[in-house]
């Protein structure tokens, strides 16, 4: 098992990497060249700036049993097809059982936005979100070993 992180939008990267490294598991952070990510013990994969460049590199590297942390549902779908575990940045587990609903909700929200139908803004990130993410990462790491 490895932990692959979409680092461009990851809010508590240092906390996540510290937790994973304490379990002696390899951490790989994918980011574009506009982000300078240099964390001891963490492999950093730098990608070009461009639409989906980080996502494409990340999904090409996924192996069965990896844990992928990303907010991108496209990355999640491919990760699941490769039998990887997936968490979003709020700590929610994405599975084959819920990905269809998540994609449908995203479709409806995008459709409403284009039609200028008022939608509810997502809640701001909270400390509870951070704790949930760290808790679920640790749960997957423990359950996997």
VENDA-V698007 format. One record per residue. N is the residue number from 1. BURIAL is b if it has 9 or more other ideal C-beta (glycine too) atoms within 8 Angstrom, else e. D_LAST is the distance of its C-alpha to the last C-alpha in whole Angstrom. Layout:
n=N burial=BURIAL d_last=D_LAST
n=N burial=BURIAL d_last=D_LAST
//
This chain:
n=1 burial=b d_last=9
n=2 burial=b d_last=12
n=3 burial=b d_last=13
n=4 burial=b d_last=17
n=5 burial=b d_last=20
n=6 burial=b d_last=23
n=7 burial=b d_last=25
n=8 burial=b d_last=28
n=9 burial=e d_last=28
n=10 burial=b d_last=25
n=11 burial=e d_last=26
n=12 burial=b d_last=24
n=13 burial=b d_last=22
n=14 burial=e d_last=23
n=15 burial=b d_last=21
n=16 burial=b d_last=18
n=17 burial=b d_last=18
n=18 burial=e d_last=18
n=19 burial=b d_last=15
n=20 burial=b d_last=13
n=21 burial=b d_last=14
n=22 burial=e d_last=13
n=23 burial=b d_last=10
n=24 burial=e d_last=11
n=25 burial=b d_last=10
n=26 burial=e d_last=14
n=27 burial=b d_last=16
n=28 burial=b d_last=19
n=29 burial=b d_last=22
n=30 burial=b d_last=24
n=31 burial=b d_last=28
n=32 burial=b d_last=31
n=33 burial=e d_last=34
n=34 burial=e d_last=35
n=35 burial=e d_last=32
n=36 burial=e d_last=32
n=37 burial=b d_last=28
n=38 burial=e d_last=27
n=39 burial=b d_last=24
n=40 burial=e d_last=23
n=41 burial=e d_last=20
n=42 burial=b d_last=20
n=43 burial=e d_last=21
n=44 burial=b d_last=24
n=45 burial=b d_last=26
n=46 burial=e d_last=29
n=47 burial=b d_last=31
n=48 burial=e d_last=34
n=49 burial=e d_last=36
n=50 burial=e d_last=36
n=51 burial=e d_last=36
n=52 burial=e d_last=32
n=53 burial=b d_last=32
n=54 burial=b d_last=28
n=55 burial=b d_last=27
n=56 burial=e d_last=28
n=57 burial=b d_last=26
n=58 burial=b d_last=23
n=59 burial=b d_last=23
n=60 burial=e d_last=24
n=61 burial=b d_last=21
n=62 burial=b d_last=18
n=63 burial=e d_last=16
n=64 burial=e d_last=14
n=65 burial=e d_last=11
n=66 burial=b d_last=12
n=67 burial=b d_last=13
n=68 burial=b d_last=16
n=69 burial=b d_last=18
n=70 burial=b d_last=22
n=71 burial=e d_last=25
n=72 burial=e d_last=26
n=73 burial=b d_last=26
n=74 burial=e d_last=27
n=75 burial=b d_last=24
n=76 burial=b d_last=22
n=77 burial=b d_last=24
n=78 burial=b d_last=23
n=79 burial=b d_last=20
n=80 burial=b d_last=19
n=81 burial=e d_last=21
n=82 burial=b d_last=19
n=83 burial=e d_last=16
n=84 burial=b d_last=15
n=85 burial=b d_last=14
n=86 burial=b d_last=17
n=87 burial=b d_last=18
n=88 burial=b d_last=21
n=89 burial=b d_last=23
n=90 burial=e d_last=23
n=91 burial=b d_last=20
n=92 burial=e d_last=21
n=93 burial=b d_last=18
n=94 burial=b d_last=20
n=95 burial=e d_last=20
n=96 burial=e d_last=22
n=97 burial=e d_last=23
n=98 burial=b d_last=25
n=99 burial=b d_last=25
n=100 burial=e d_last=29
n=101 burial=e d_last=30
n=102 burial=b d_last=29
n=103 burial=b d_last=31
n=104 burial=e d_last=34
n=105 burial=e d_last=34
n=106 burial=b d_last=34
n=107 burial=e d_last=36
n=108 burial=e d_last=39
n=109 burial=b d_last=38
n=110 burial=e d_last=39
n=111 burial=e d_last=42
n=112 burial=b d_last=43
n=113 burial=b d_last=43
n=114 burial=e d_last=45
n=115 burial=e d_last=48
n=116 burial=e d_last=48
n=117 burial=e d_last=47
n=118 burial=e d_last=46
n=119 burial=e d_last=42
n=120 burial=e d_last=40
n=121 burial=e d_last=38
n=122 burial=e d_last=35
n=123 burial=e d_last=34
n=124 burial=e d_last=33
n=125 burial=e d_last=30
n=126 burial=e d_last=29
n=127 burial=e d_last=27
n=128 burial=e d_last=26
n=129 burial=b d_last=25
n=130 burial=b d_last=23
n=131 burial=b d_last=21
n=132 burial=b d_last=20
n=133 burial=b d_last=19
n=134 burial=b d_last=17
n=135 burial=b d_last=16
n=136 burial=b d_last=14
n=137 burial=b d_last=13
n=138 burial=b d_last=11
n=139 burial=e d_last=10
n=140 burial=b d_last=9
n=141 burial=b d_last=7
n=142 burial=e d_last=5
n=143 burial=e d_last=6
n=144 burial=b d_last=4
n=145 burial=e d_last=0
//
